[in-house]
């Protein structure tokens, strides 16, 4: 029987005694909770959860766009290949990925690039492996398929829970403070924190080592949206209610989670 090891290694970009050098800090951590196996509802297992903690270290009220959206408690993974999977195939395809990436190392880039949905990007950690077997496409699509299956199971393939793309007419203070805007932006008063939690069961299922990073350029003074089918930059209001717009640098860290044999 395969011996599985679970190892969490927290690696900080900055010493914590400097954590308040920026107005905003965004911290990564991993916790565990008990839950059901993906394909065996009678089996209770320990599930890893990635926590993104937003913290306001200043005496000003700030708001800004979240570094990563959530869909049903899961992250979105960027898959560059075209996918056309029917609902009845999802379980079989998702299950086929089990343990495919044991002893492989990957970087998971949160908020990287200019994609509208801010999907996570997975990059091979070792260039030698990447040149021999460029698996970014495969592992990205594997995780996308697994989470698509989980979402379809949760909502019985009937409920849609996708955020609409931004349009210039809806990026107003009133809309940001209501509806889905409350889910897509962070609002922090001095010394307040906000925590978003992401289920990492898909990463546990495929196994391997994953180091999670947050892109330092992710907090901007605009969001990407659509106008007549074109991707455009939409400026965010300087003030929303009692909150000022924050953009620019922030303190952060990275965290590594390992699954499977070493």
C-alpha positions in Angstrom: 0.0 0.0 0.0 1.4 3.4 -0.9 2.7 5.3 2.1 1.3 8.9 2.0 2.9 11.8 3.7 1.4 15.2 4.2 3.9 18.0 4.8 3.2 21.7 5.2 6.2 24.1 4.9 5.5 27.8 5.4 8.2 29.9 3.7 8.0 33.7 4.3 9.0 36.3 1.8 9.5 38.8 4.6 10.4 38.5 8.2 7.3 38.9 10.3 8.8 41.7 12.3 8.4 43.8 9.1 4.9 42.6 8.4 3.4 46.0 9.1 5.7 47.9 6.7 2.9 48.0 4.2 -0.7 49.2 4.7 -2.0 45.9 3.5 -0.8 42.3 4.1 -2.2 39.2 2.4 -1.1 36.1 4.2 -1.4 32.4 3.1 -1.9 29.5 5.5 -3.2 26.0 5.4 -5.6 24.3 7.8 -7.3 21.0 7.8 -10.9 19.9 8.2 -12.7 16.6 8.1 -14.8 15.8 5.0 -15.8 13.2 2.6 -13.7 11.6 -0.1 -14.5 12.8 -3.6 -15.7 9.5 -4.9 -16.5 7.6 -1.7 -19.1 9.5 0.3 -18.9 6.9 3.2 -15.2 7.6 3.7 -14.2 10.5 6.0 -10.8 12.1 5.3 -8.7 15.1 6.2 -9.1 17.9 3.7 -6.5 20.8 3.3 -7.9 24.3 3.1 -5.9 27.3 1.8 -6.7 30.5 3.8 -6.0 33.9 2.2 -6.1 36.5 5.1 -6.4 40.1 4.1 -5.2 42.5 6.8 -5.4 46.3 7.1 -2.4 47.6 9.0 -3.2 51.3 8.6 -5.6 53.9 10.1 -7.5 54.3 6.8 -10.5 52.4 5.5 -9.6 50.6 2.3 -11.3 48.5 -0.4 -9.7 46.6 -3.3 -10.4 43.7 -5.7 -9.7 40.3 -4.2 -6.6 38.5 -5.4 -8.7 35.4 -6.3 -12.4 34.7 -6.7 -14.1 31.6 -5.4 -16.6 29.3 -7.1 -18.5 27.2 -4.5 -15.5 27.4 -2.2 -13.1 26.2 -4.8 -10.4 28.0 -6.8 -10.5 28.3 -10.6 -7.5 26.9 -12.4 -6.3 28.2 -15.7 -6.4 25.5 -18.4 -5.1 26.6 -21.8 -6.4 23.5 -23.7 -9.9 23.5 -25.1 -12.2 21.4 -22.9 -15.5 19.9 -24.1 -16.6 17.4 -21.4 -20.1 16.2 -21.0 -21.7 15.9 -17.6 -21.9 12.1 -17.7 -18.1 11.9 -18.4 -17.0 14.1 -15.6 -16.7 11.5 -12.8 -14.8 9.0 -14.9 -12.4 11.7 -16.2 -11.8 13.3 -12.8 -11.1 9.9 -11.1 -8.5 9.0 -13.8 -6.2 11.7 -12.4 -5.7 10.1 -9.0 -2.0 10.1 -7.9 -0.8 11.2 -11.3 1.8 13.7 -10.1 3.4 12.1 -7.0 6.9 13.4 -6.3 6.5 16.3 -8.8 6.8 19.9 -7.7 4.7 22.8 -8.9 4.3 26.5 -8.3 0.7 27.8 -8.0 0.5 31.5 -9.0 -2.5 33.3 -7.5 -3.6 36.4 -9.4 -1.0 36.1 -12.1 -1.5 37.8 -15.4 -4.4 39.8 -16.7 -7.1 37.1 -17.0 -10.6 38.4 -16.2 -11.4 35.5 -13.9 -8.1 35.6 -12.0 -7.7 31.8 -12.3 -4.7 30.2 -10.6 -1.8 29.3 -12.9 0.3 26.1 -12.3 3.9 26.0 -13.4 6.4 23.2 -13.2 8.9 23.9 -10.5 11.8 22.1 -12.0 12.9 23.2 -15.5 14.5 19.8 -16.2 11.1 18.1 -15.7 9.3 20.8 -17.7 11.7 20.4 -20.7 11.3 16.6 -20.7 7.5 16.5 -20.0 5.8 19.9 -20.2 2.9 18.9 -17.9 1.4 22.4 -17.2 -1.4 21.7 -19.6 -2.2 18.3 -18.1 -2.1 19.1 -14.4 -4.0 22.4 -15.0 -6.8 20.6 -16.9 -6.8 17.7 -14.4 -7.5 20.1 -11.5 -10.0 22.0 -13.6 -11.9 18.7 -14.4 -11.9 17.7 -10.7 -13.3 21.0 -9.5 -15.8 21.1 -12.4 -17.0 17.6 -11.2 -17.2 18.8 -7.6 -19.3 21.8 -8.6 -21.6 19.8 -10.7 -22.1 17.3 -7.9 -22.9 20.1 -5.4 -25.5 21.7 -7.5 -26.8 18.6 -9.2 -25.8 20.0 -12.6 -28.6 22.5 -12.4 -27.5 25.6 -10.5 -25.2 28.2 -12.0 -23.0 30.2 -9.7 -20.8 32.1 -12.1 -20.0 35.8 -11.6 -20.9 38.0 -14.5 -18.0 39.8 -16.2 -17.5 43.4 -15.3 -19.0 46.0 -17.7 -18.2 49.8 -17.4 -21.8 50.6 -16.5 -21.8 48.3 -13.4 -18.5 49.4 -11.9 -20.1 52.1 -9.7 -19.9 52.6 -5.9 -23.5 51.5 -5.5 -22.9 48.2 -7.4 -19.6 47.5 -5.7 -21.3 47.8 -2.3 -24.1 45.4 -3.2 -24.8 42.0 -4.7 -21.8 40.1 -6.1 -19.6 43.1 -5.5 -19.5 42.2 -1.8 -18.1 38.8 -2.7 -15.5 40.2 -5.2 -14.0 43.0 -3.2 -12.4 43.3 0.2 -13.6 46.1 2.6 -11.3 46.7 5.5 -11.4 49.2 8.3 -8.2 49.8 10.4 -6.9 46.6 12.0 -9.6 44.5 10.4 -9.0 41.2 8.7 -11.0 39.2 6.1 -10.4 35.5 5.4 -11.3 33.6 2.2 -10.9 29.8 2.4 -10.3 27.5 -0.7 -10.8 23.7 -0.7 -7.6 22.0 -1.9 -8.9 18.5 -2.1 -8.2 18.4 -5.9 -4.5 19.0 -5.2 -4.5 16.2 -2.6 -6.2 13.9 -5.1 -3.6 14.3 -7.8 -0.7 14.4 -5.2 2.6 16.2 -5.7 4.2 19.3 -4.0 2.5 22.7 -4.5 3.9 26.0 -3.5 1.3 28.8 -3.5 2.3 32.4 -4.2 0.4 35.6 -4.6 1.5 37.8 -7.5 2.8 41.2 -6.2 1.1 43.1 -9.1 -2.4 41.8 -8.4 -3.9 44.8 -6.5 -4.6 47.4 -9.2 -6.7 50.5 -9.5 -8.8 48.8 -12.2 -10.5 45.6 -13.1 -10.7 43.8 -16.4 -14.0 43.7 -18.1 -15.8 43.4 -21.4 -17.1 46.1 -23.7 -18.6 45.0 -27.0 -16.8 41.7 -26.7 -13.4 43.4 -26.1 -11.3 43.0 -22.9 -10.8 46.5 -21.4 -9.4 48.0 -18.2 -12.2 49.6 -16.1 -11.1 52.2 -13.6 -12.3 51.6 -10.0 -13.9 54.5 -8.1 -11.5 56.3 -5.8 -14.0 56.2 -3.0 -16.8 53.6 -2.3 -18.9 54.5 0.7 -16.5 55.1 3.6 -13.7 53.2 1.9 -10.8 54.5 -0.2 -9.4 52.5 -3.1 -6.1 50.7 -2.4 -3.7 49.6 -5.1 0.0 48.8 -5.2 2.3 46.7 -3.0 1.5 44.6 0.0 3.3 42.1 2.4 2.7 38.4 1.7 4.3 35.0 2.1 4.2 31.6 0.4 3.2 28.2 1.6 4.1 24.7 0.3 1.9 21.7 0.7 3.2 18.2 -0.2 1.0 15.1 -0.8 2.1 11.5 -1.5 5.4 9.7 -1.4 8.7 11.5 -1.1 
